[in-house]
Amino acid sequence: MEETDRLFTCEFCRVKSYLVAKDVFRYLLPSQAPESKDLLYFPYWRFKGMLFSCAGNGVTHKFVDVSHQAVLSHLFPVSLGLRSQALKLKFVKRGTAGRFLKPTQSFEQVEKNFEEHFGKSLPKPVLHQAHIGETLSLIYSPFYMQQSLYDAVLNRPVAATTIDEFKIDQLPAESPDWPIHFMATLCPHCGWDLDGEKDSLVLLCKNCTSAWYPVGKKLKKIKFGRHTSADSNAMYLPFWRIRPEISGLSLENYADLIQVANIPKVIQPGWEDIGFRFWAPAFKVRPKIFLQLSKNMTLSQLHNEPDEELPEHRHHPITLPVTEAIESLKVNLASFLKPKNQLSDILPAIDISAKSFVLVYVPFIEKHHEFVQPQIHFAINKNIIALSENL
């Protein structure tokens, strides 16, 4: 299974189950140590996702995949380097042999190091930062002692100097008792099998036409809709449509949006009655495309209300949770807020929260190399959609 997989299918009985962790998923790096060695597993926080930074000259973005010690120690490497990306990860099973060191640094503490590292190259001042589409996990790297500390992945000493084993023994440890819970993917409303891809965060019931979002160990029903296309080549991409509460800026309807974004349109009667909504992709994609899609969909607004129907044709799985989409709202606003030269004065005073949200499927027409959305005049290369599974 991949690190982002959440839907597990039993090959024997074909029953699907949704994987739920108590806090974060924990993984092991493969060990090449001799069987006689007692393994010591050192924990690392791994963050994988998009980092958006708002500065006076606009929004910058990058995709990051970084790791850092979950236990402060000069005896072990500071990070995993490229190992978390290059090696096959396995879930930590209950009863796994070895000594597991207990994390003493929370992710919030480590996150400050990440922000300082990536913030050095940004123009100052940084007005706002957001981590979107993040996959947070703990990865345990194996080591063992043989006069000195050995890296069990490569079977090589970590350092040429001898390390005092007593100092390592003093580090706190815990037993690998972090069970993964399996939640039955049966519709709570009608008992039908729910559908979804292996990395889906929202499961669909085609029997009673409903959508379900895992919250804790339960499934919660969410509102959804679909903009219909008569084209049989349509690919339906999911978006979160979010009704915001904004302080520090007058942005309540479509007429306000025309003024705030300085869109070259003459405000028409009735536009004050069209409520403003933020839009954000409900799937992971490269940061540049994510920001462009969020901005274009928000500026267009797609005024027609969607039908409460599931897509009849192909549709992309929901891989980005609504909580992450809400984190992107201020970044989305900064991308179209005008005038740009006053961004540093306006943005810090603005606070945005979400009142409600709806999952909306929007049709993109398949062309030779692209998926095209005619209403917002936006095209996405097919390869970008295909490669987004690796994010």
ZALUMZA-268384 format. One line per 5 residues: for each residue x negated, y, z of N, C-alpha, C. Coordinates in steps of 0.2 Angstrom, whole numbers, plus 5000, padded with zeros to 4 digits. Layout:
# ZALUMZA-268384
X/Y/Z/X/Y/Z/X/Y/Z; ...
# end
This chain:
# ZALUMZA-268384
4996/4994/5000/5000/5000/5000/4996/5006/5000; 4998/5012/4997/4995/5018/4997/4996/5022/5003; 4992/5027/5004/4993/5031/5010/4999/5034/5010; 5002/5036/5005/5008/5040/5004/5014/5036/5004; 5013/5029/5004/5019/5025/5003/5023/5025/5009
5030/5025/5008/5034/5025/5014/5040/5020/5013; 5041/5017/5007/5046/5012/5006/5042/5006/5005; 5044/5001/5009/5041/4994/5008/5046/4989/5006; 5044/4985/5001/5049/4980/4998/5046/4973/4999; 5050/4969/5003/5047/4962/5004/5048/4958/4998
5042/4955/4996/5042/4951/4990/5046/4945/4990; 5047/4942/4996/5051/4936/4997/5058/4937/4996; 5061/4942/5000/5068/4942/5000/5071/4949/4997; 5066/4953/4994/5067/4959/4991/5071/4964/4995; 5071/4964/5001/5074/4969/5006/5069/4975/5006
5072/4981/5006/5068/4987/5007/5068/4990/5014; 5062/4992/5016/5062/4995/5023/5058/5002/5022; 5060/5006/5026/5057/5013/5027/5052/5013/5033; 5046/5015/5032/5041/5015/5037/5041/5021/5041; 5041/5021/5047/5041/5026/5052/5036/5026/5057
5032/5031/5058/5026/5031/5063/5029/5035/5069; 5026/5034/5075/5028/5038/5081/5026/5045/5080; 5020/5046/5078/5017/5053/5077/5014/5053/5070; 5008/5050/5069/5005/5050/5063/5003/5043/5061; 5002/5042/5055/4999/5035/5053/4992/5034/5054
4990/5029/5056/4983/5027/5057/4980/5022/5053; 4974/5023/5050/4971/5019/5045/4964/5017/5047; 4961/5011/5044/4955/5009/5045/4951/5009/5039; 4944/5011/5039/4940/5010/5034/4937/5003/5034; 4936/5000/5028/4933/4993/5028/4927/4992/5031
4925/4987/5034/4919/4985/5038/4915/4980/5034; 4909/4981/5034/4904/4976/5031/4899/4973/5036; 4901/4974/5042/4897/4972/5048/4897/4965/5049; 4891/4962/5051/4891/4955/5053/4896/4953/5058; 4899/4947/5057/4905/4945/5061/4903/4945/5069
4897/4944/5070/4895/4944/5077/4895/4950/5081; 4895/4956/5077/4895/4963/5080/4901/4965/5083; 4901/4968/5088/4907/4971/5091/4908/4978/5088; 4913/4979/5085/4914/4986/5082/4917/4991/5086; 4915/4997/5085/4917/5003/5088/4920/5008/5083
4926/5010/5084/4930/5014/5079/4930/5021/5081; 4927/5025/5077/4927/5032/5078/4933/5036/5074; 4937/5040/5078/4943/5043/5074/4941/5050/5071; 4944/5051/5065/4944/5057/5061/4951/5059/5059; 4952/5066/5060/4958/5069/5057/4957/5070/5050
4962/5068/5046/4962/5069/5039/4967/5074/5037; 4966/5079/5033/4971/5083/5031/4971/5084/5023; 4976/5082/5020/4976/5082/5013/4983/5086/5010; 4982/5091/5007/4987/5096/5004/4985/5102/5001; 4990/5107/5000/4988/5113/4997/4987/5118/5002
4983/5123/5001/4981/5128/5005/4982/5135/5001; 4987/5139/5003/4989/5145/5000/4987/5151/5005; 4984/5156/5002/4981/5162/5006/4984/5168/5003; 4987/5172/5006/4989/5179/5004/4984/5184/5006; 4982/5188/5001/4977/5193/5003/4980/5200/4999
4976/5205/5000/4978/5211/4997/4979/5211/4990; 4975/5207/4986/4976/5206/4979/4980/5201/4976; 4984/5198/4981/4989/5192/4978/4988/5186/4982; 4990/5180/4979/4990/5174/4982/4984/5169/4979; 4980/5166/4983/4975/5161/4980/4977/5155/4983
4975/5149/4979/4977/5143/4981/4972/5138/4979; 4972/5132/4983/4967/5126/4981/4970/5120/4985; 4968/5114/4982/4970/5108/4985/4964/5106/4989; 4965/5104/4995/4960/5102/4999/4961/5094/5002; 4956/5091/5003/4956/5084/5006/4950/5084/5010
4951/5085/5017/4945/5086/5021/4947/5082/5028; 4941/5080/5031/4942/5076/5037/4937/5079/5042; 4938/5078/5049/4934/5081/5054/4935/5076/5060; 4929/5076/5064/4929/5072/5070/4936/5074/5075; 4939/5069/5077/4944/5069/5082/4941/5069/5089
4935/5067/5090/4931/5067/5096/4925/5071/5095; 4924/5076/5099/4918/5080/5098/4912/5076/5100; 4907/5075/5096/4901/5071/5097/4896/5072/5092; 4890/5073/5094/4884/5074/5090/4881/5068/5088; 4884/5062/5090/4881/5056/5089/4884/5053/5082
4889/5055/5080/4893/5053/5074/4893/5058/5069; 4894/5056/5063/4895/5061/5057/4901/5065/5058; 4900/5072/5056/4905/5077/5057/4911/5075/5053; 4911/5072/5047/4917/5071/5043/4915/5064/5040; 4921/5062/5036/4920/5056/5032/4917/5057/5025
4917/5063/5023/4914/5065/5016/4920/5062/5011; 4918/5059/5006/4922/5056/5001/4925/5049/5003; 4923/5047/5008/4925/5040/5010/4933/5039/5010; 4936/5044/5013/4944/5043/5013/4947/5043/5006; 4944/5046/5001/4946/5046/4995/4944/5040/4991
4938/5038/4992/4935/5032/4988/4936/5025/4990; 4937/5024/4997/4938/5018/4999/4945/5016/5001; 4947/5010/5000/4954/5007/5002/4955/5007/5009; 4960/5011/5011/4962/5011/5018/4967/5006/5020; 4967/5004/5026/4972/4999/5029/4975/5001/5035
4981/5000/5036/4984/5001/5042/4981/4998/5048; 4981/5002/5054/4978/4999/5060/4984/4994/5063; 4982/4988/5064/4987/4983/5066/4986/4983/5074; 4991/4981/5077/4991/4980/5084/4987/4974/5086; 4982/4974/5090/4978/4969/5092/4971/4968/5088
4970/4973/5084/4964/4973/5080/4958/4973/5084; 4953/4969/5083/4947/4968/5087/4943/4974/5087; 4940/4976/5092/4936/4982/5092/4937/4987/5097; 4933/4992/5099/4934/4997/5103/4936/5004/5100; 4942/5006/5101/4945/5012/5097/4944/5018/5102
4940/5023/5100/4939/5029/5104/4945/5033/5103; 4947/5036/5109/4953/5040/5110/4952/5047/5107; 4956/5050/5103/4955/5057/5101/4956/5062/5106; 4951/5066/5107/4951/5072/5112/4952/5079/5109; 4952/5079/5103/4954/5085/5099/4960/5085/5096
4965/5089/5097/4971/5089/5093/4970/5092/5086; 4975/5090/5082/4974/5093/5075/4974/5101/5075; 4978/5104/5079/4978/5111/5079/4971/5114/5081; 4967/5111/5085/4961/5113/5086/4956/5112/5080; 4957/5107/5077/4953/5105/5071/4955/5110/5065
4961/5111/5065/4964/5116/5059/4961/5122/5059; 4959/5125/5065/4955/5131/5065/4949/5131/5062; 4945/5126/5063/4939/5125/5059/4940/5125/5052; 4945/5121/5049/4947/5121/5042/4948/5128/5039; 4952/5132/5043/4954/5139/5041/4948/5143/5041
4944/5143/5046/4938/5147/5046/4933/5145/5040; 4932/5139/5038/4928/5136/5033/4931/5139/5026; 4937/5138/5025/4940/5140/5018/4941/5148/5018; 4941/5151/5024/4943/5158/5024/4937/5162/5023; 4931/5159/5023/4924/5163/5022/4924/5166/5015
4927/5163/5010/4926/5165/5003/4932/5169/5001; 4937/5171/5005/4943/5174/5003/4942/5182/5005; 4945/5186/5000/4944/5193/5002/4948/5195/5008; 4946/5200/5012/4949/5202/5018/4953/5208/5017; 4958/5209/5021/4960/5204/5026/4965/5199/5023
4965/5193/5026/4970/5187/5025/4976/5189/5028; 4982/5190/5024/4988/5192/5027/4992/5186/5030; 4991/5181/5026/4995/5175/5028/4992/5169/5025; 4993/5163/5028/4990/5157/5026/4996/5151/5027; 4996/5146/5022/5001/5141/5023/4998/5135/5020
4999/5129/5024/4997/5123/5022/5004/5119/5020; 5004/5117/5013/5010/5115/5010/5008/5107/5008; 5013/5103/5009/5013/5096/5006/5008/5092/5010; 5006/5094/5016/5001/5091/5019/5002/5083/5021; 4997/5079/5021/4997/5073/5023/4992/5072/5029
4995/5071/5035/4991/5071/5041/4990/5064/5043; 4984/5062/5045/4983/5055/5047/4976/5055/5051; 4976/5049/5055/4970/5048/5058/4966/5042/5055; 4960/5043/5053/4956/5037/5050/4951/5035/5055; 4950/5029/5056/4945/5026/5060/4939/5023/5056
4933/5025/5057/4928/5023/5054/4924/5018/5058; 4922/5012/5056/4918/5007/5060/4911/5008/5061; 4908/5007/5067/4901/5007/5069/4900/5002/5073; 4893/5000/5074/4891/4995/5079/4884/4997/5081; 4882/4994/5087/4876/4995/5090/4871/4990/5089
4865/4991/5086/4859/4987/5085/4853/4990/5086; 4851/4992/5093/4846/4996/5095/4847/5003/5093; 4850/5005/5088/4853/5011/5086/4860/5011/5084; 4863/5016/5082/4870/5016/5080/4870/5015/5072; 4874/5010/5070/4874/5008/5063/4881/5010/5060
4881/5012/5054/4887/5013/5050/4889/5006/5048; 4895/5004/5050/4897/4997/5048/4900/4997/5040; 4901/5003/5038/4904/5003/5031/4898/5001/5026; 4892/5004/5027/4886/5003/5023/4881/4998/5026; 4882/4996/5033/4877/4992/5036/4870/4996/5037
4870/5002/5038/4864/5006/5039/4864/5010/5045; 4858/5012/5048/4858/5016/5054/4861/5023/5052; 4864/5026/5057/4867/5032/5056/4861/5037/5057; 4856/5036/5061/4851/5041/5062/4844/5036/5063; 4839/5039/5062/4832/5036/5063/4831/5035/5070
4833/5040/5074/4831/5040/5081/4836/5035/5085; 4833/5033/5091/4837/5028/5095/4842/5032/5099; 4848/5029/5099/4854/5033/5103/4855/5029/5109; 4856/5033/5114/4858/5030/5121/4865/5027/5121; 4865/5021/5122/4872/5017/5121/4876/5019/5127
4873/5021/5133/4877/5023/5138/4881/5029/5137; 4879/5034/5133/4883/5040/5131/4889/5038/5127; 4888/5033/5123/4894/5031/5119/4899/5027/5123; 4897/5023/5128/4901/5020/5132/4905/5024/5137; 4903/5030/5138/4906/5035/5142/4912/5039/5138
4912/5038/5132/4918/5041/5128/4924/5037/5129; 4930/5041/5130/4936/5037/5132/4939/5033/5126; 4942/5027/5128/4944/5023/5123/4952/5021/5124; 4955/5018/5119/4962/5016/5120/4963/5010/5116; 4968/5006/5117/4970/5000/5113/4974/5002/5107
4973/4998/5102/4977/5000/5095/4984/4997/5096; 4988/5001/5100/4995/4999/5101/4999/5005/5098; 4999/5005/5091/5003/5011/5088/5007/5007/5082; 5013/5004/5084/5017/5001/5080/5020/5005/5074; 5021/5002/5068/5024/5005/5063/5031/5002/5063
5036/5007/5063/5043/5004/5064/5046/5004/5057; 5050/4998/5056/5054/4997/5049/5061/4999/5050; 5063/5004/5046/5070/5006/5046/5074/5003/5040; 5079/4999/5041/5083/4996/5035/5086/5002/5031; 5085/5001/5024/5087/5006/5019/5094/5004/5017
5099/5004/5022/5106/5003/5020/5110/5009/5021; 5114/5011/5017/5118/5017/5018/5122/5017/5024; 5121/5022/5029/5125/5023/5035/5132/5024/5034; 5134/5026/5028/5141/5028/5026/5145/5022/5023; 5142/5018/5019/5145/5012/5015/5142/5006/5016
5135/5006/5018/5132/4999/5019/5128/4997/5013; 5129/5001/5007/5125/4999/5001/5118/5000/5001; 5114/4997/4997/5107/4998/4997/5105/5005/4994; 5101/5008/4998/5098/5014/4996/5093/5014/4991; 5092/5018/4986/5087/5018/4981/5082/5023/4982
5076/5022/4980/5070/5027/4981/5064/5024/4978; 5059/5028/4976/5052/5025/4974/5048/5024/4981; 5042/5021/4980/5039/5019/4986/5036/5025/4990; 5036/5031/4987/5034/5037/4991/5039/5042/4992; 5046/5040/4991/5051/5044/4992/5053/5046/4999
5054/5052/5000/5056/5055/5007/5064/5055/5008; 5067/5055/5002/5075/5055/5002/5077/5049/4998; 5082/5046/5001/5085/5039/4998/5092/5041/4996; 5093/5038/4990/5100/5039/4987/5104/5033/4987; 5111/5034/4988/5116/5029/4988/5120/5030/4982
5120/5026/4977/5124/5027/4971/5131/5024/4971; 5132/5021/4977/5139/5018/4978/5144/5023/4980; 5142/5027/4986/5146/5032/4988/5143/5039/4987; 5138/5040/4982/5136/5046/4980/5133/5051/4986; 5128/5048/4989/5126/5052/4995/5118/5052/4995
5115/5057/4999/5108/5057/4999/5106/5057/5007; 5101/5053/5009/5099/5053/5016/5092/5054/5017; 5091/5058/5022/5084/5060/5024/5082/5057/5031; 5076/5053/5031/5074/5050/5037/5072/5056/5042; 5075/5055/5048/5073/5060/5054/5072/5055/5060
5066/5055/5062/5064/5050/5067/5066/5043/5065; 5070/5039/5069/5071/5033/5067/5079/5032/5064; 5081/5038/5062/5088/5038/5059/5088/5041/5052; 5094/5040/5049/5095/5043/5042/5100/5048/5043; 5098/5054/5040/5103/5060/5041/5105/5062/5034
5112/5063/5033/5115/5065/5027/5113/5072/5025; 5111/5073/5019/5110/5080/5017/5114/5082/5011; 5115/5089/5010/5119/5091/5004/5114/5091/4998; 5117/5090/4992/5113/5089/4986/5118/5091/4980; 5115/5092/4975/5118/5094/4969/5114/5093/4962
5117/5094/4957/5114/5092/4950/5116/5097/4945; 5112/5100/4942/5113/5104/4936/5113/5099/4930; 5119/5099/4926/5119/5094/4921/5116/5096/4914; 5114/5091/4911/5111/5093/4904/5114/5087/4899; 5116/5090/4894/5119/5085/4889/5113/5081/4885
5107/5083/4886/5102/5080/4882/5100/5073/4886; 5100/5068/4882/5098/5061/4885/5091/5061/4887; 5087/5065/4884/5079/5065/4886/5078/5069/4892; 5083/5071/4896/5082/5075/4902/5078/5071/4907; 5073/5074/4910/5070/5072/4917/5073/5076/4922
5076/5074/4927/5078/5078/4933/5073/5079/4938; 5071/5085/4939/5066/5086/4944/5069/5089/4950; 5068/5087/4957/5071/5089/4963/5068/5096/4965; 5072/5100/4968/5070/5106/4971/5074/5107/4977; 5071/5111/4982/5074/5113/4988/5077/5120/4987
5083/5121/4988/5086/5128/4987/5088/5130/4994; 5084/5135/4997/5085/5137/5004/5088/5144/5005; 5093/5144/5009/5096/5151/5011/5092/5154/5017; 5088/5159/5016/5084/5162/5021/5087/5167/5025; 5084/5168/5031/5085/5174/5035/5079/5178/5035
5079/5184/5033/5073/5188/5032/5073/5195/5036; 5068/5196/5040/5068/5202/5043/5062/5206/5041; 5063/5213/5041/5057/5217/5038/5058/5219/5031; 5063/5216/5027/5064/5217/5020/5071/5216/5018; 5074/5221/5014/5081/5220/5012/5081/5215/5006
5083/5209/5007/5083/5204/5002/5089/5199/5003; 5095/5201/5002/5101/5197/5003/5104/5195/4997; 5104/5198/4991/5107/5196/4986/5103/5197/4979; 5106/5195/4974/5102/5195/4967/5100/5203/4965; 5105/5207/4967/5103/5214/4966/5097/5217/4970
5096/5214/4976/5090/5216/4980/5084/5213/4977; 5085/5207/4974/5079/5203/4971/5077/5207/4965; 5081/5210/4961/5079/5214/4955/5075/5220/4957; 5076/5223/4963/5073/5229/4965/5066/5227/4968; 5066/5222/4972/5060/5219/4976/5055/5217/4971
5057/5213/4966/5052/5210/4961/5051/5214/4955; 5055/5220/4955/5054/5225/4950/5055/5222/4943; 5060/5218/4942/5062/5214/4936/5065/5219/4931; 5063/5219/4925/5066/5224/4920/5073/5222/4918; 5078/5223/4923/5085/5222/4921/5089/5228/4924
5094/5229/4921/5099/5234/4924/5104/5230/4928; 5104/5232/4935/5109/5229/4939/5116/5229/4937; 5119/5224/4937/5126/5223/4934/5131/5223/4940; 5137/5225/4939/5142/5224/4944/5143/5217/4946; 5144/5215/4953/5145/5209/4955/5138/5205/4957
5133/5208/4955/5126/5205/4957/5125/5205/4965; 5128/5210/4968/5128/5211/4975/5131/5205/4979; 5136/5202/4975/5140/5196/4978/5136/5190/4977; 5131/5189/4974/5127/5183/4972/5122/5183/4978; 5122/5178/4982/5118/5177/4988/5111/5175/4985
5106/5178/4989/5099/5176/4987/5097/5170/4990; 5093/5165/4986/5090/5159/4988/5083/5158/4986; 5079/5155/4990/5072/5153/4988/5073/5146/4985; 5069/5145/4980/5068/5138/4977/5061/5136/4978; 5060/5129/4979/5053/5126/4980/5054/5119/4977
5049/5117/4974/5049/5110/4972/5049/5105/4978; 5053/5100/4977/5054/5095/4982/5049/5089/4980; 5044/5090/4976/5039/5085/4974/5032/5088/4974; 5027/5084/4976/5020/5086/4976/5018/5088/4969; 5014/5093/4968/5011/5095/4961/5006/5099/4963
5001/5100/4958/4996/5105/4959/4998/5112/4961; 4993/5115/4966/4995/5121/4969/4997/5126/4964; 4994/5127/4958/4996/5132/4953/5003/5131/4951; 5004/5125/4949/5011/5124/4946/5016/5124/4951; 5015/5122/4957/5019/5123/4963/5021/5130/4964
5016/5135/4964/5018/5142/4965/5022/5145/4959; 5020/5143/4953/5023/5145/4947/5030/5143/4947; 5032/5136/4948/5038/5134/4948/5043/5137/4954; 5040/5138/4960/5043/5141/4965/5045/5149/4963; 5041/5152/4960/5042/5159/4958/5047/5159/4953
5046/5156/4947/5051/5156/4942/5058/5154/4944; 5058/5148/4947/5065/5146/4949/5068/5151/4954; 5065/5154/4958/5067/5159/4963/5070/5166/4959; 5066/5168/4954/5067/5174/4951/5073/5173/4946; 5074/5167/4943/5080/5165/4939/5086/5164/4943
5086/5161/4949/5091/5159/4953/5096/5154/4951; 5096/5153/4944/5101/5148/4942/5108/5148/4945; 5112/5154/4943/5118/5156/4947/5123/5151/4947; 5124/5147/4942/5129/5142/4942/5128/5137/4947; 5134/5135/4951/5133/5130/4956/5133/5123/4953
5128/5119/4956/5127/5112/4954/5133/5108/4956; 5134/5103/4952/5139/5098/4953/5136/5093/4959; 5141/5091/4963/5139/5086/4968/5139/5079/4966; 5134/5078/4961/5133/5071/4958/5125/5070/4958; 5124/5063/4958/5117/5061/4957/5115/5061/4950
5109/5062/4948/5107/5062/4941/5108/5055/4938; 5111/5055/4932/5113/5049/4928/5107/5046/4925; 5102/5051/4923/5096/5049/4919/5090/5048/4924; 5084/5049/4921/5078/5048/4925/5077/5054/4930; 5075/5053/4936/5074/5058/4940/5067/5057/4944
5064/5062/4946/5058/5062/4950/5059/5061/4957; 5055/5057/4961/5056/5056/4968/5055/5062/4972; 5058/5062/4978/5057/5068/4982/5051/5066/4987; 5045/5070/4986/5039/5068/4989/5037/5074/4994; 5040/5079/4994/5038/5085/4998/5044/5087/5003
5043/5086/5009/5049/5087/5014/5051/5094/5014; 5057/5095/5016/5060/5102/5016/5056/5107/5021; 5053/5104/5027/5050/5108/5032/5044/5111/5028; 5040/5107/5024/5035/5110/5020/5037/5115/5015; 5043/5114/5012/5045/5119/5007/5047/5126/5011
5049/5125/5017/5051/5131/5021/5044/5135/5023; 5039/5131/5024/5032/5135/5025/5030/5139/5019; 5032/5137/5013/5030/5140/5007/5034/5147/5006; 5039/5148/5010/5043/5154/5008/5040/5161/5008; 5036/5162/5013/5032/5168/5013/5027/5169/5007
5024/5163/5005/5019/5163/5000/5023/5164/4993; 5029/5161/4993/5033/5163/4987/5035/5170/4986; 5037/5173/4992/5039/5180/4992/5033/5184/4990; 5027/5183/4992/5021/5187/4991/5019/5186/4983; 5021/5181/4980/5019/5180/4973/5023/5185/4968
5029/5187/4970/5033/5192/4966/5035/5198/4969; 5032/5199/4975/5034/5206/4979/5030/5212/4975; 5034/5217/4974/5031/5223/4971/5032/5229/4975; 5027/5234/4975/5021/5234/4971/5016/5230/4975; 5011/5228/4971/5006/5223/4974/5001/5227/4978
5000/5234/4976/4995/5238/4980/4997/5239/4987; 5004/5238/4989/5006/5239/4995/5008/5232/4999; 5005/5227/4996/5007/5220/4999/5004/5220/5006; 4998/5223/5007/4995/5222/5014/4999/5226/5019; 5003/5231/5017/5007/5235/5022/5013/5231/5023
5016/5228/5018/5023/5225/5018/5023/5218/5021; 5019/5214/5019/5019/5207/5021/5019/5205/5028; 5014/5208/5032/5013/5206/5039/5020/5207/5043; 5024/5212/5041/5030/5214/5045/5036/5210/5043; 5035/5205/5038/5041/5201/5036/5041/5194/5039
5046/5192/5042/5047/5186/5045/5053/5182/5041; 5052/5176/5040/5057/5172/5036/5058/5165/5039; 5064/5164/5040/5066/5157/5043/5072/5155/5038; 5074/5148/5039/5079/5145/5035/5085/5144/5038; 5091/5146/5035/5097/5145/5038/5100/5139/5036
5099/5137/5030/5102/5130/5027/5098/5129/5021; 5099/5123/5018/5096/5120/5012/5100/5115/5009; 5099/5115/5002/5102/5110/4998/5097/5107/4993; 5097/5101/4992/5093/5097/4987/5096/5098/4980; 5093/5101/4975/5096/5102/4969/5091/5098/4963
5094/5094/4959/5091/5091/4953/5092/5096/4947; 5086/5098/4944/5086/5102/4938/5084/5099/4932; 5087/5099/4927/5085/5095/4921/5080/5098/4917; 5074/5095/4915/5069/5097/4911/5069/5092/4905; 5069/5095/4899/5070/5092/4893/5063/5089/4891
5063/5083/4889/5056/5080/4887/5055/5081/4880; 5049/5084/4879/5046/5085/4872/5040/5081/4871; 5036/5082/4866/5031/5077/4865/5025/5077/4870; 5023/5083/4873/5018/5083/4878/5021/5086/4885; 5027/5089/4885/5029/5093/4890/5036/5091/4892
5038/5093/4898/5045/5094/4901/5047/5101/4901; 5052/5103/4898/5054/5110/4897/5060/5112/4900; 5061/5117/4904/5067/5119/4907/5069/5126/4903; 5074/5125/4899/5076/5131/4894/5078/5137/4898; 5082/5136/4904/5085/5142/4907/5079/5147/4910
5074/5144/4913/5069/5148/4916/5063/5148/4911; 5063/5145/4905/5058/5146/4900/5051/5144/4903; 5051/5138/4906/5045/5135/4909/5044/5128/4907; 5038/5126/4906/5036/5120/4903/5030/5117/4908; 5031/5110/4909/5026/5107/4913/5023/5101/4909
5016/5101/4909/5013/5095/4905/5015/5088/4908; 5016/5083/4904/5018/5077/4907/5013/5074/4911; 5006/5075/4909/5001/5072/4913/5001/5075/4920; 5003/5081/4921/5003/5085/4928/5008/5081/4932; 5013/5079/4930/5019/5076/4933/5016/5069/4935
5013/5065/4930/5011/5059/4932/5005/5058/4937; 5000/5063/4937/4995/5063/4941/4997/5066/4948; 5003/5069/4949/5005/5071/4955/5005/5066/4960; 5006/5060/4958/5007/5054/4963/5000/5053/4967; 4995/5056/4965/4988/5055/4968/4987/5061/4973
4992/5066/4974/4991/5071/4978/4993/5070/4985
# end
